[in-house]
Amino acid sequence: MLTFFAILLLLATLMVFRVPIAFAMGIAGTAGLAAQLGMRPALAVLERTFFDTSASFILVAIPLFILMAELLTAGDVTRRAIIACQRWIGHAKGGLAIATVAASVILAALVGSSTASTAAMAASAFPEMRAHRYSDRLAAAVVSVGGTLAVVVPPSIVLVVYGVLTETSIGKLFIAGIVPGFLTAAGLALVIKIIAQTTDQAPKGDPFELKGALRQSVHVIPMVVLLLAVIGAIYGGLASPSEAAALGVMGSLIIVMLQRTLSFVQFGTSVSRAIRATVMIVAIVACSAIFSNYLAFTRITHAMLEFVATTEMPRELIMAIIILVLLVMGMFMDQLAILSLAMPLAFPTAMAMGYDPVWFGIVVTKTVEIGLLTPPLGLNAYVAAAQTRVPLGTIFRGILPFLGMEIVVLALLLSFPQITLFLPELMMSR
């Protein structure tokens, strides 16, 4: 037990000194295995674990979904989607902010990354809201919270990583994320409407023009068809997530080539960005497996499962503790780091209590999404502040009412699992 706490201290020290989470977990896990088994057996476990994890076929979905997002973003497709949403509902009071949330849903289905979505919305939607005399507080907050939708709405990279770490069906996770994603978007729109009706932070936009709205929508139709094809292929059982991701890359290439919006240089940049992001994610997954192996050898996971089996605490209380710990972690860490650190213990514990792995995945994802908005880290708020030059304190104050709505949605998902599970169950019955 003393060795275990020493390894935890080593991990914490590495993180304090800003060692990337993948390397921190890999170093700590290797040191723990060496202390537990000896150096030569530890190196053998390290070699086998790293290869088995990084060679998993399901990881192919990660670079493909990232490349699809990069191609559509570089090809100016995402900006056109934002403009189309603004043309349809931007004329109402608070409409531009609601249109930003709607565009964030579309963008979430394209990019799969919260920070990338936030940066894109801050660059395109924020100037538009500022030009229409929206308060900086509301405009920057909407950009920040809209970006979090990319964590839940498929094809979310966070859901892919959770599926790989826990060996849960990524296809079912994607389908399960649809309703919670739209429920969150509806909640955010409701908060905007209340703010618009009770304050002067959200004035009316330009008058509605049907011709202009239809003209802008033409550019978005191919993208919507592509998204429906990708998700529909998974839902209908016609393709695995990796195969659907390949379909998405092919479709995005066809779209940007037909619209002639992607240069050869931009294509190379998109591939390079996808490679860098993929290497980071695969390193996190592989090093998390090394640390999980160390936990298995220490029998810490087994002790946790025995505690759950013998304790008289209600399982709802144990789940509440898990959620609280994840929320606190979200105040200081990014979502992939939280998953890699927490799932080796939290997932077996939840399964021992009889919870559904797909439902638990959506709940965990929703919880780490909230962490993207909470100080002191609040990664999305930092991204929005860097892009918009709005003071960080102002953004966090604007986020508060939306944070309340996020907690309400999380409570609904915890209280009514069928919100999450009814679509995957329909998928299984086909």
Disulfide bonds with the S-S distance in Angstrom:
none
